[in-house]
C-alpha cells in the first residue's frame, strides 16, 4: 500500500445560486392602509419594502404596482446597480393610500397577465409575485356583482412554476377568500405581516437564498482530470500491448549439426523451453544456444514475430550474418521442415517433435 503525504485539498465552499427573477411587488393603497378603520401601517410597510429592495439581485427585473379601485403599474426596471434600487425605493416612497376600495379581483387579473407577459419576454427568469394587503376583495359598487373568481382568473397560467407570496397585513390567513386564492394558485404562500411586515419580507428573501450551487471542481481537480484520463488510456494501451507481446514467443524445435563433419548427427532443442520471443545462436557463452565451434563471430538471432495476427519464426540476419536456405525460399519465415545453413551448421526447423 502506498501512503501519500500530500495535503488533502479542502472542498470549495458552497456558493448560493443567483436565480434571476421577474419580481412584481404589489402594494395595497386603499384608505385602510393609513388608518381608516384601523391603524396607519403604511410607514412601517414602506420601511420594510426598502430593506426588501436592498436584497434584489443584479439582473432581476422589477415591476412595482399599486391597487385600490384601480391597478397602476410603474415602469419595469432591470436592476443593474444600486442606483436602480434607489429608483425602486423612490416609487415606493411617493405612493399614497387614497383608494376608496380594495378591488382584489381586478388586481389579480392584471398582475397575473403582467407576470405571464414578463415570463414570455425572458424565459430564463423565474416569476416572483409579492402582494401586500390588509384586506381582501372589496370592489367598488359598480363591480359588486363580479365576485372573486380566482380559478377563472388563473386559468391558463402555470402558477405552480411561480413564486407567489401573499403578505397579510391583517389576520387574513384563515379567511375563506384567502383559502380560495391559495387553492387556485399552486405556487402561493400566505405570510403573516400584521405585526411585523419586515419579518414576512425577510422570510421571502431567506427562501430565495436557500438554493445551493453544486460544488465546483477546483482548478487543481480539473487539472488532475485532464492528466488522469490520458494517463489511464496510456496504461490500458500499455497493458494490452505488453499482454500481446508476452504472447509472442518461440515455439517448435530446432535441429542442428556441423555439416563439415562426416557422419555428424542432428541435435535437437525445444525452443519453447526458453519462454522467450528470441534467442541468439553462436559460440559466445552468453548465447542461449551456445555452439562452441560456430564459425561466425557474431551470433544469429532466431525470433518470433506477430505478422497479421499470426506468430511467425524468422532468422534475423540484420547483423550481417549470411543465411543460406537449402530450399528455394524467397523469404526469411520458417515453416515446418525449413532447412538453412549458417556458421558451418545445418539447421532444420520443426513445428512439432514428430517431424
C-alpha positions in Angstrom: 0.0 0.0 0.0 1.3 3.5 -0.9 0.8 6.3 1.6 0.7 9.8 0.4 1.8 12.8 2.5 0.2 15.3 0.1 -2.1 17.7 1.8 -5.7 16.9 1.2 -7.4 19.6 -0.7 -10.3 21.2 1.1 -13.6 21.2 -0.9 -14.6 24.5 -2.3 -17.2 26.4 -0.3 -20.8 26.0 -1.5 -21.9 29.2 -3.1 -25.6 30.3 -3.5 -27.1 30.2 -7.0 -28.2 33.6 -8.1 -31.5 32.7 -9.6 -32.7 35.8 -11.5 -36.4 36.7 -11.3 -39.1 38.9 -12.7 -40.1 40.5 -9.4 -43.6 42.0 -9.2 -44.3 43.9 -6.0 -47.9 44.8 -5.5 -49.0 47.2 -2.7 -52.5 47.8 -1.4 -53.1 51.6 -1.4 -56.7 51.6 -0.1 -57.5 54.1 2.7 -57.4 51.3 5.3 -53.7 51.2 4.9 -53.4 54.7 6.5 -55.8 54.3 9.4 -59.4 54.3 8.0 -61.0 51.6 10.1 -57.7 50.8 11.9 -54.1 52.0 12.4 -51.8 53.6 9.8 -49.4 50.9 8.8 -48.2 52.5 5.6 -44.9 54.0 7.0 -43.9 50.6 8.6 -44.7 48.8 5.3 -42.6 51.2 3.3 -39.6 50.9 5.6 -39.9 47.1 5.3 -40.1 47.3 1.5 -36.9 49.5 1.3 -35.0 46.7 3.1 -36.6 44.1 0.8 -35.5 46.0 -2.3 -31.9 46.2 -1.0 -31.7 42.4 -1.3 -32.6 42.3 -5.0 -30.1 40.7 -7.3 -28.3 42.4 -10.2 -30.1 41.2 -13.3 -33.5 40.9 -11.7 -36.3 42.8 -13.4 -38.6 44.7 -11.1 -42.2 45.9 -11.6 -43.9 47.9 -8.9 -47.7 48.0 -8.9 -50.3 49.5 -6.6 -54.0 48.7 -6.4 -57.2 50.0 -4.8 -60.1 50.9 -7.1 -57.7 50.6 -10.0 -54.4 48.9 -10.7 -51.4 51.0 -11.5 -48.1 49.6 -12.9 -44.9 51.6 -12.7 -42.2 51.1 -15.5 -40.3 47.8 -15.3 -36.6 48.2 -14.2 -33.8 45.7 -14.7 -31.5 46.0 -11.7 -28.0 46.8 -12.9 -26.6 48.5 -9.8 -27.6 50.3 -6.6 -28.9 53.3 -8.4 -31.7 51.2 -9.9 -32.7 50.1 -6.4 -32.9 53.7 -5.4 -35.3 54.4 -8.3 -37.5 51.5 -7.0 -37.4 53.0 -3.5 -38.4 56.3 -5.0 -41.5 54.7 -6.5 -42.4 53.2 -3.1 -41.8 56.5 -1.2 -44.2 58.6 -3.4 -47.1 56.1 -3.0 -50.1 57.4 -1.1 -53.0 55.3 0.2 -56.2 57.2 -1.0 -58.2 54.4 -2.6 -61.8 54.0 -1.6 -62.0 50.3 -2.4 -59.8 47.2 -2.5 -60.5 45.7 -5.9 -58.6 42.5 -5.4 -60.1 40.6 -8.3 -59.0 43.2 -10.8 -55.5 43.3 -9.2 -55.1 39.6 -9.7 -56.4 39.7 -13.2 -53.9 42.4 -14.2 -50.9 41.1 -12.2 -51.2 37.5 -13.5 -51.4 38.9 -17.0 -48.3 41.1 -16.4 -46.4 38.1 -14.9 -47.2 36.0 -18.0 -46.1 38.8 -20.3 -42.8 39.2 -18.4 -42.2 35.4 -18.3 -42.7 35.2 -22.1 -40.3 38.1 -22.7 -37.4 36.3 -20.9 -37.9 32.6 -20.0 -34.6 32.4 -18.2 -36.0 34.3 -15.2 -38.5 32.9 -12.6 -41.7 34.8 -11.7 -42.0 36.2 -8.2 -45.1 38.0 -7.1 -45.4 39.6 -3.7 -48.7 41.2 -2.7 -49.1 43.2 0.5 -52.7 43.9 1.5 -54.7 44.5 4.7 -58.0 43.3 3.2 -59.4 41.0 0.5 -61.8 41.6 -2.3 -63.9 44.8 -1.6 -64.7 46.0 -5.1 -66.4 49.3 -5.9 -70.3 49.3 -6.2 -70.1 49.1 -10.0 -68.3 45.7 -9.7 -70.1 44.2 -6.7 -71.8 41.7 -8.9 -68.3 40.5 -10.1 -67.4 38.2 -7.2 -63.8 37.0 -6.8 -63.3 34.0 -9.1 -59.6 33.3 -8.8 -59.9 30.0 -10.5 -61.2 31.6 -13.7 -58.5 34.4 -13.4 -55.6 31.9 -13.0 -56.8 29.6 -15.8 -54.1 29.3 -18.5 -51.2 30.4 -16.2 -48.6 27.9 -15.0 -48.6 29.4 -11.5 -47.1 26.2 -10.0 -43.8 27.4 -11.5 -44.1 30.9 -10.0 -43.3 32.2 -6.5 -46.4 33.9 -5.2 -46.4 35.4 -1.7 -49.5 36.9 -0.1 -48.4 39.1 2.8 -51.4 39.6 5.0 -51.2 42.9 6.9 -54.3 41.8 9.0 -55.3 38.4 10.2 -56.5 37.1 6.8 -54.8 33.7 6.8 -57.9 31.8 7.8 -60.4 33.7 5.7 -62.4 31.8 3.1 -61.3 34.1 0.3 -57.6 33.6 1.2 -58.1 29.8 1.2 -59.8 30.1 -2.2 -56.9 32.1 -3.6 -54.3 29.7 -2.3 -56.2 26.7 -3.6 -56.4 28.2 -7.1 -52.7 29.3 -7.2 -50.5 26.2 -6.6 -47.4 28.4 -6.1 -49.0 30.7 -3.5 -47.9 31.1 0.2 -49.5 33.1 2.8 -47.3 35.1 5.2 -48.4 36.9 8.3 -47.2 40.5 8.3 -49.8 42.2 10.5 -47.4 42.7 13.4 -44.1 42.8 11.5 -44.2 43.1 7.7 -40.4 43.2 7.7 -40.3 39.7 9.2 -42.6 38.4 6.4 -40.4 40.0 3.7 -37.3 38.7 5.4 -38.8 35.2 5.1 -39.2 35.7 1.4 -35.6 36.8 1.0 -34.4 33.8 3.0 -36.4 31.4 0.9 -34.8 32.8 -2.2 -31.3 32.2 -0.8 -31.7 28.6 0.3 -30.9 27.1 -3.0 -27.3 25.9 -3.1 -25.0 25.7 -6.0 -23.4 22.3 -6.7 -19.8 22.1 -5.5 -17.4 23.4 -8.1 -14.3 21.5 -9.0 -11.2 23.2 -8.0 -8.7 24.1 -10.9 -6.3 21.5 -9.4 -9.0 18.8 -9.5 -9.8 19.7 -13.2 -6.1 19.6 -14.0 -5.8 16.1 -12.4 -8.8 15.1 -14.6 -7.0 16.2 -17.7 -3.9 14.4 -16.7 -5.5 11.3 -15.3 -7.7 10.4 -18.3 -4.9 10.3 -20.8 -2.7 8.5 -18.3 -5.3 5.8 -17.7 -5.7 5.4 -21.5 -1.9 5.0 -21.8 -1.9 2.5 -19.0 -4.6 0.5 -20.7 -2.8 0.6 -24.1 0.4 -0.4 -22.4 -1.3 -3.4 -20.6 -2.9 -4.6 -23.9 0.4 -4.1 -25.7 2.5 -5.9 -23.2 0.0 -8.7 -22.9 0.2 -9.0 -26.7 3.9 -9.1 -26.9 4.1 -11.5 -23.9 2.1 -14.0 -26.1 4.7 -13.7 -28.9 7.2 -16.5 -28.0 9.3 -19.0 -29.9 7.7 -22.4 -30.4 8.7 -25.6 -32.2 12.1 -27.4 -32.3 15.4 -26.6 -33.9 17.7 -29.5 -35.1 21.4 -28.6 -35.8 24.6 -30.4 -36.9 28.1 -29.4 -38.2 27.8 -30.2 -41.9 31.6 -30.3 -42.3 31.9 -33.4 -40.0 31.2 -36.6 -41.8 28.5 -38.7 -40.1 27.6 -35.9 -37.6 24.1 -36.4 -36.2 21.5 -33.7 -35.5 21.0 -32.4 -32.0 17.6 -31.1 -31.2 16.5 -28.2 -28.9 13.0 -27.3 -27.8 12.5 -23.6 -28.4 9.6 -23.3 -26.0 11.7 -24.0 -23.0 13.3 -20.6 -23.4 9.8 -18.9 -23.0 11.2 -16.0 -25.0 10.4 -14.2 -28.2 14.1 -14.6 -29.4 17.3 -16.4 -28.8 20.8 -16.0 -30.0 22.8 -18.8 -31.6 26.6 -18.5 -31.5 29.8 -19.6 -29.8 29.7 -16.8 -27.2 28.9 -18.0 -23.6 26.1 -15.5 -23.4 24.2 -17.1 -26.3 21.1 -19.0 -25.4 22.1 -21.7 -27.9 25.9 -22.0 -27.5 27.7 -23.9 -30.2 31.5 -23.8 -29.4 32.7 -24.4 -33.0 30.2 -22.0 -34.6 32.2 -20.3 -37.3 30.8 -16.8 -37.1 32.0 -14.2 -34.6 28.5 -12.6 -34.5 25.6 -14.6 -33.2 22.5 -15.3 -35.3 19.1 -14.4 -33.8 16.1 -16.7 -34.0 13.0 -14.5 -33.4 9.2 -14.8 -33.1 7.2 -12.0 -34.7 3.5 -11.3 -35.0 2.5 -11.0 -38.6 -1.1 -10.1 -39.3 -2.2 -11.7 -36.0 -0.1 -14.9 -36.6 3.1 -15.7 -34.9 6.0 -16.5 -37.4 9.5 -17.6 -36.7 12.4 -15.9 -38.6 16.1 -16.0 -38.8 17.1 -12.4 -38.2 20.1 -11.6 -40.4 20.2 -7.9 -39.9 23.6 -8.1 -38.1 25.2 -9.1 -41.4 25.3 -12.9 -40.9 24.7 -14.6 -44.2 22.0 -17.3 -44.0 21.7 -19.8 -46.8 18.4 -21.5 -47.2 18.7 -25.0 -48.6 15.3 -24.8 -50.4 14.4 -22.2 -52.9 12.9 -19.9 -50.3 12.2 -16.2 -51.1 11.5 -15.1 -47.6 13.0 -15.4 -44.1 9.9 -17.0 -42.5 10.5 -20.6 -41.2 7.8 -23.2 -41.9 7.7 -26.8 -40.8 10.8 -28.6 -42.2 12.6 -25.4 -43.4 16.4 -26.1 -43.7 19.0 -23.3 -43.6 22.8 -23.2 -43.2 24.8 -20.6 -41.3 28.1 -20.6 -39.3 29.2 -24.0 -40.6 26.0 -25.7 -39.3 22.9 -27.1 -40.9 19.6 -26.2 -39.1 16.1 -27.7 -39.5 13.1 -26.0 -38.1 10.2 -28.3 -36.9 6.8 -27.2 -35.6 6.5 -30.4 -33.5 8.6 -33.2 -32.3 7.1 -35.8 -34.7 8.6 -34.4 -37.8 
